[in-house]
Amino acid sequence: VAGIHQSEGASLSSGEGVRVYANSHGFLGTQKGSSHSLSCMLIAQDEGGMQRDYDYTSARDPHALRDPASVGREAARRTLRRLGAKRPPTGTFPVLFDPSLAAGLVGHLMGALAGGALYREASFLCDSLGQPLFPEWFGLGERPMEIGAQASSPFDGEGVQTRDNRFIEDGRIASYMLSSYSARRLGMSTTGNAGGARNIRLEAPLETLEALLKRMGRGVLVTELMGQGVNGVTGDYSRGAAGFWVENGEIQYPVEEFTIAGNLKTMFAGLQGLGDDVDTRGSIHTGSWLIDAMTVAGS
C-alpha cells in the first residue's frame, strides 16, 4: 500500500484453559474457556514524519475472527490517515471518544464503583447510591452468563454465583460493585463481583458516527490516549491525546501532541450521545461517546 513504510509485525494468539476454584465453604467450581486474537501494526511515512497504528480482532470462537486481510487493510487505513498531523487549537471544545477509548471511560466508572475503593474512601463516587451521574437516558449493567462473551463466568473470584447487575439506571447509580469482603466493610451484601464486572453492556439510544460529528460541530475526535492522568479520588482527568480536528461536523485533519482535561463527574453528566459503532472485541461493549465540553491544550 502506498505510504506504508514498514510493518512492526502481525501476531496470532490462540489458547484454551480450565479454571478451578474451591474454598472452605464447600464450594468447588470449574470453568473452561478459549481465547483467540489476531493483530497487525504498521508504520507509514511521508515528508512530515512517521506514524504508526494497528488493528486487531478477538473472539472466543476462532471462526468468529475477522479475515486476516481485512485486519491488515484496516491497520493500513488507520495508519495512513494519521499522516500530516498537527496540533489543534487550545480552548474548550466537545470531545468525541473512539469506542476503544470510551471503554476506558467505562473502566474508570467501574473502578470508582468498586467496593475496595469505596470502603477506603478512595473513590469520587463515595456515598453516591441513587444519585444522578449520567443523563436520564443512560443505563449500564453486566451480563456475566452471556453465552460466548469474553468475560462470562458462572461464579466470581470468591465462588459466589454471578448475576445480571444494573449499576446505572435512568442515569442514576443503582448499585455498587461488591465482593463479599468489601460488602462487609460497607455494611452491604455482595453483588457477585469479586474480580470485577463481567460483560458490561450499555442501554441507551444509539446514533451514527456521522450524526455525532454533526452534533459536535467543532471539536476533537480522539482515537488515542497516552499517560495515566486519572485521579480516582477526585475524578480529575487529564490525558495526552491524538485524533482528528472536526469543523462543521466533518473531519478536517489529523491532530497530535495535545492534552484533554476535565472531571469524570462532569464528563459523565455532559454525555451527549452514544455511537452505534459498538466495539465488541472486549468485555465492555460500547460505541463512541460524545462529551459536551473538555479543555483541549494544543497549539
Residue pairs with C-beta under 8 A, 6 or more apart in sequence:
1 76
1 80
3 44
3 45
3 46
3 80
3 83
4 42
4 43
4 44
4 76
4 79
4 80
5 43
5 44
5 45
5 50
6 42
6 43
7 40
7 41
7 42
7 43
8 41
8 42
8 43
8 52
9 40
9 41
10 38
10 39
10 40
10 41
10 68
10 71
10 72
11 37
11 38
11 39
12 37
12 38
13 35
13 36
13 37
13 38
14 34
14 35
14 36
14 62
15 34
15 35
15 36
16 32
16 33
16 34
16 35
17 32
17 33
17 34
18 30
18 31
18 32
18 33
19 30
19 31
19 32
19 33
20 28
20 29
20 30
21 27
21 28
21 29
21 30
21 155
21 157
21 159
22 28
22 29
22 159
23 158
23 159
25 159
27 155
27 159
29 154
29 155
29 159
31 153
31 154
31 155
33 60
34 60
34 61
34 62
35 58
35 60
35 150
36 58
36 59
36 60
36 61
36 62
36 65
37 56
37 57
37 58
37 59
37 65
38 56
38 57
38 58
38 65
38 66
38 68
38 71
39 54
39 55
39 56
39 57
39 71
40 54
40 55
40 56
40 68
40 71
40 72
40 75
41 52
41 53
41 54
41 75
42 52
42 53
42 54
42 72
42 75
42 76
42 79
43 50
43 51
43 52
43 79
44 50
44 51
44 52
44 76
44 79
44 80
44 82
44 83
45 51
45 83
46 83
46 84
48 83
48 84
48 85
51 79
51 82
51 83
51 85
52 79
53 75
53 78
53 79
53 82
54 75
54 78
54 79
55 71
55 72
55 74
55 75
55 78
56 71
56 281
57 65
57 66
57 71
57 281
58 65
58 150
58 281
58 282
59 65
59 281
60 148
60 149
60 150
61 148
78 223
81 244
81 254
82 242
82 254
82 256
83 254
84 253
84 254
85 242
85 253
85 254
85 255
85 256
85 257
86 253
86 254
86 255
86 256
86 299
87 255
87 256
87 257
87 258
87 298
87 299
88 220
88 245
88 255
88 258
88 296
88 298
88 299
89 296
89 298
89 299
90 296
90 297
90 298
90 299
91 295
91 296
92 293
92 294
92 295
92 296
93 218
93 219
93 220
93 293
93 294
93 296
94 216
94 217
94 218
94 219
94 220
94 272
94 290
94 291
94 292
94 293
94 294
95 219
95 220
95 222
95 260
95 290
95 291
95 293
95 294
95 296
96 212
96 213
96 216
96 219
96 220
96 221
96 222
96 246
96 288
96 289
96 290
96 291
97 105
97 222
97 288
97 289
97 290
97 291
98 221
98 222
98 223
98 243
98 288
99 275
99 277
99 278
99 279
99 286
99 287
99 288
100 279
101 222
101 223
101 224
101 225
102 286
102 287
102 288
102 289
103 279
103 282
103 284
103 286
104 225
105 264
105 267
105 268
105 289
106 140
106 200
106 202
106 284
106 286
107 284
108 230
108 232
108 237
108 264
109 140
109 167
109 168
109 264
109 268
110 167
110 177
110 196
110 197
110 200
111 117
111 123
111 232
112 123
112 124
112 125
112 232
112 235
112 264
113 123
113 125
113 167
113 173
113 175
113 176
113 177
114 123
114 176
114 177
114 182
114 193
114 196
115 176
115 177
115 178
115 179
115 181
115 182
115 183
115 185
115 186
115 188
115 193
116 179
116 182
117 123
117 232
118 125
118 126
118 176
118 182
118 186
119 182
119 185
119 186
122 232
122 233
123 232
123 233
124 231
124 232
124 233
124 234
124 235
124 264
124 265
125 133
125 173
128 173
129 173
129 174
129 175
129 176
130 172
130 173
130 174
131 172
131 173
132 171
132 172
132 269
133 168
133 171
133 172
133 173
133 265
133 268
133 269
134 168
134 171
134 172
134 268
134 269
134 271
135 171
135 269
135 271
136 170
136 171
137 171
137 204
137 205
138 168
138 171
138 202
138 203
138 204
138 271
138 274
139 166
139 168
139 169
139 170
139 171
139 202
139 203
139 204
140 166
140 167
140 168
140 200
140 201
140 202
140 203
141 164
141 165
141 166
141 167
141 168
141 200
141 201
141 203
142 164
142 165
142 167
142 197
142 198
142 199
142 200
142 201
143 149
143 164
143 198
143 199
143 201
144 151
144 152
144 153
144 154
144 162
144 163
144 164
144 192
144 197
144 198
144 199
145 152
145 154
145 162
145 163
145 164
146 152
146 199
149 198
149 199
149 283
150 199
150 281
150 282
150 283
151 197
151 198
151 199
151 283
152 198
152 199
153 162
153 198
154 161
154 162
155 161
155 162
155 192
156 162
156 179
156 192
156 193
156 194
156 195
157 179
157 194
157 195
158 179
158 180
158 181
158 190
158 194
160 179
160 180
160 190
160 192
160 194
161 192
162 192
162 198
163 191
163 192
165 175
165 177
165 191
165 192
165 193
165 197
166 174
166 175
167 173
167 174
167 175
167 176
167 177
167 197
168 174
175 191
176 186
176 188
176 191
177 191
177 193
177 196
177 197
178 186
178 188
178 189
178 190
178 191
178 193
179 190
179 193
179 194
179 195
180 190
180 194
181 194
183 189
183 190
183 191
198 283
199 283
199 285
200 283
200 284
200 285
200 286
201 285
202 274
202 285
202 286
204 274
205 273
205 274
206 274
206 275
206 276
206 278
206 287
207 215
207 273
207 274
207 275
207 276
208 275
208 276
208 277
209 275
209 276
209 277
209 288
210 249
211 273
212 272
212 273
212 275
212 288
212 290
213 221
213 246
213 249
213 250
213 251
214 249
215 249
215 272
215 273
215 290
216 246
216 249
216 272
216 290
217 246
217 247
217 248
217 249
218 246
218 247
218 248
219 246
219 296
220 241
220 243
220 244
220 245
220 246
220 255
220 258
220 260
220 296
221 243
221 244
221 245
221 246
221 251
222 241
222 242
222 243
222 260
223 242
223 243
223 244
224 241
224 242
224 243
225 239
225 240
225 241
226 239
226 240
226 241
226 242
227 238
227 239
227 240
229 236
229 237
229 238
229 239
229 240
229 261
230 236
230 237
230 238
230 239
230 264
231 237
234 263
235 263
235 264
235 265
236 261
236 263
236 264
237 260
237 261
237 262
237 263
237 264
237 267
238 259
238 260
238 261
239 259
239 260
239 261
240 257
240 258
240 259
241 258
241 259
241 260
242 254
242 255
242 256
242 257
242 258
243 254
243 255
243 256
244 251
244 252
244 253
244 254
244 255
245 251
245 252
245 253
245 254
245 255
246 252
255 298
257 298
258 296
258 297
258 298
258 299
259 296
259 297
260 294
260 295
260 296
260 297
261 294
261 295
261 297
262 291
262 293
262 294
262 295
267 291
267 294
270 291
270 292
270 293
271 289
271 290
271 291
271 292
272 290
272 291
272 292
273 289
273 290
274 286
274 287
274 288
274 289
274 290
275 287
275 288
275 289
275 290
276 287
277 287
277 288
278 285
278 286
278 287
279 285
279 286
279 287
